[in-house]
Amino acid sequence: MQQSDNQPAAIDVVLWQYPQNEGEGKRWRQSLSSHELERAAAYRFERDRTSFMAGRYLLRRLLSAHTGTPPREIVLVADEQGKPSLEGRDTPQFSLANADGMVAVVVASGCERIGIDCERADAEIEEAALDAYCSSDERRWLGELPAQERPRAAVQLWALKESHLKALGVGLREDPRSVSFSWENGLPIAAHDGERDRRWFHRLIESGSQHVVALAISSRSGLPGIHTRMFQDDSMPSE
Ligand SMILES: CC(C)(COP(=O)(O)OP(=O)(O)OC[C@H]1O[C@@H](n2cnc3c(N)ncnc32)[C@H](O)[C@@H]1OP(=O)(O)O)[C@@H](O)C(=O)NCCC(=O)NCCS
């Protein structure tokens, strides 16, 4: 999964345990669009506002590095399902996820679809919720795991499904049971309505923290190189 830094990666996964203080937020604002600032202001809870701003700040920094456009000048549009893309261009593709203290962004070229999800590994998932997103085979697989491994495996399954539905652009409007996972040589393998589609690749990414990160990629030409790194914010503080 990990490549050396001087090897070009078609898929750039960047994770950030962002600082949670007001001062940083002020600096991030300078990279955001007026629409994003309005959205940030509408959040009721400071924690959600910070998380949203950190996500958009990181996304803009990475898209800027890929396109050469300054972060604030990047124009993002969302389709009717809420999936964001770059106005007027198909590449790079990207996806973004936030989860309590961590932002995960993937920026990619050379694949058809990409989606990322990030969840707290200790997120509690109730039995009823498991029934709502797991197939009967997945339920059986979870049930056969040692009890101490089950909660994390349930979160991983959820993150894999959400990354897939984000790659499709439908999000949770689609029944998460429409894609089901099994394991082959320790890697997740997806089936849609019971059929395996060999264009799809799924990976769980090592986050180095209490977060589960899942990636879904659709590519006709095999799995492109994936480079995962932690974001180091080297931008200068504002005056
Ligand atoms: C996509 C979705 C699964 C995200 O779940 P979540 O747990 O709330 O949030 P995550 O942190 O995982 O991801 C958030 C990011 O997903 C992206 N996103 C939103 N809708 C998306 C979609 N349909 N497809 C792919 N990505 C989407 C955005 O980049 C968002 O980041 P932002 O908050 O900075 O805009 C969920 O919002 C959903 O199901 N949306 C579609 C249905 C819907 O309710 N749409 C209403 C808006 S039109």
PDBQT file of the ligand as one rigid body, heavy atoms in Angstrom, charges set to zero:
ROOT
HETATM    1  C1  LIG A 301     -22.511  11.222   1.290  1.00  0.00    +0.000 C 
HETATM    2  C2  LIG A 301     -22.879  10.866   2.719  1.00  0.00    +0.000 C 
HETATM    3  C3  LIG A 301     -22.880   9.351   2.854  1.00  0.00    +0.000 C 
HETATM    4  C4  LIG A 301     -21.813  11.496   3.641  1.00  0.00    +0.000 C 
HETATM    5  O1  LIG A 301     -21.919  10.965   4.924  1.00  0.00    +0.000 OA
HETATM    6  P1  LIG A 301     -21.449  11.714   6.261  1.00  0.00    +0.000 P 
HETATM    7  O2  LIG A 301     -21.149  10.628   7.235  1.00  0.00    +0.000 OA
HETATM    8  O3  LIG A 301     -22.437  12.734   6.613  1.00  0.00    +0.000 OA
HETATM    9  O4  LIG A 301     -20.149  12.521   5.946  1.00  0.00    +0.000 OA
HETATM   10  P2  LIG A 301     -18.667  12.141   5.512  1.00  0.00    +0.000 P 
HETATM   11  O5  LIG A 301     -17.753  12.824   6.432  1.00  0.00    +0.000 OA
HETATM   12  O6  LIG A 301     -18.478  10.661   5.317  1.00  0.00    +0.000 OA
HETATM   13  O7  LIG A 301     -18.556  12.801   4.047  1.00  0.00    +0.000 OA
HETATM   14  C5  LIG A 301     -18.834  14.149   3.879  1.00  0.00    +0.000 C 
HETATM   15  C6  LIG A 301     -18.464  14.517   2.467  1.00  0.00    +0.000 C 
HETATM   16  O8  LIG A 301     -19.116  13.654   1.544  1.00  0.00    +0.000 OA
HETATM   17  C7  LIG A 301     -19.204  14.350   0.300  1.00  0.00    +0.000 C 
HETATM   18  N1  LIG A 301     -20.511  14.040  -0.264  1.00  0.00    +0.000 N 
HETATM   19  C8  LIG A 301     -21.712  14.585   0.010  1.00  0.00    +0.000 A 
HETATM   20  N2  LIG A 301     -22.665  13.979  -0.742  1.00  0.00    +0.000 NA
HETATM   21  C9  LIG A 301     -22.044  13.044  -1.485  1.00  0.00    +0.000 A 
HETATM   22  C10 LIG A 301     -22.495  12.101  -2.453  1.00  0.00    +0.000 A 
HETATM   23  N3  LIG A 301     -23.779  12.007  -2.820  1.00  0.00    +0.000 N 
HETATM   24  N4  LIG A 301     -21.583  11.293  -3.024  1.00  0.00    +0.000 NA
HETATM   25  C11 LIG A 301     -20.285  11.370  -2.691  1.00  0.00    +0.000 A 
HETATM   26  N5  LIG A 301     -19.786  12.245  -1.776  1.00  0.00    +0.000 NA
HETATM   27  C12 LIG A 301     -20.679  13.068  -1.183  1.00  0.00    +0.000 A 
HETATM   28  C13 LIG A 301     -18.953  15.818   0.573  1.00  0.00    +0.000 C 
HETATM   29  O9  LIG A 301     -17.670  16.118   0.082  1.00  0.00    +0.000 OA
HETATM   30  C14 LIG A 301     -18.927  15.899   2.083  1.00  0.00    +0.000 C 
HETATM   31  O10 LIG A 301     -17.996  16.852   2.534  1.00  0.00    +0.000 OA
HETATM   32  P3  LIG A 301     -18.507  18.315   3.000  1.00  0.00    +0.000 P 
HETATM   33  O11 LIG A 301     -19.265  18.094   4.269  1.00  0.00    +0.000 OA
HETATM   34  O12 LIG A 301     -17.270  19.085   3.179  1.00  0.00    +0.000 OA
HETATM   35  O13 LIG A 301     -19.386  18.809   1.890  1.00  0.00    +0.000 OA
HETATM   36  C15 LIG A 301     -24.283  11.387   3.122  1.00  0.00    +0.000 C 
HETATM   37  O14 LIG A 301     -24.215  12.797   3.242  1.00  0.00    +0.000 OA
HETATM   38  C16 LIG A 301     -25.349  11.049   2.076  1.00  0.00    +0.000 C 
HETATM   39  O15 LIG A 301     -25.827   9.938   2.061  1.00  0.00    +0.000 OA
HETATM   40  N6  LIG A 301     -25.658  11.980   1.150  1.00  0.00    +0.000 N 
HETATM   41  C17 LIG A 301     -26.539  11.714  -0.009  1.00  0.00    +0.000 C 
HETATM   42  C18 LIG A 301     -27.991  11.805   0.292  1.00  0.00    +0.000 C 
HETATM   43  C19 LIG A 301     -28.413  13.122   0.897  1.00  0.00    +0.000 C 
HETATM   44  O16 LIG A 301     -28.867  13.147   1.982  1.00  0.00    +0.000 OA
HETATM   45  N7  LIG A 301     -28.242  14.223   0.184  1.00  0.00    +0.000 N 
HETATM   46  C20 LIG A 301     -28.640  15.511   0.712  1.00  0.00    +0.000 C 
HETATM   47  C21 LIG A 301     -27.824  16.609   0.114  1.00  0.00    +0.000 C 
HETATM   48  S1  LIG A 301     -28.379  16.988  -1.534  1.00  0.00    +0.000 SA
ENDROOT
TORSDOF 0
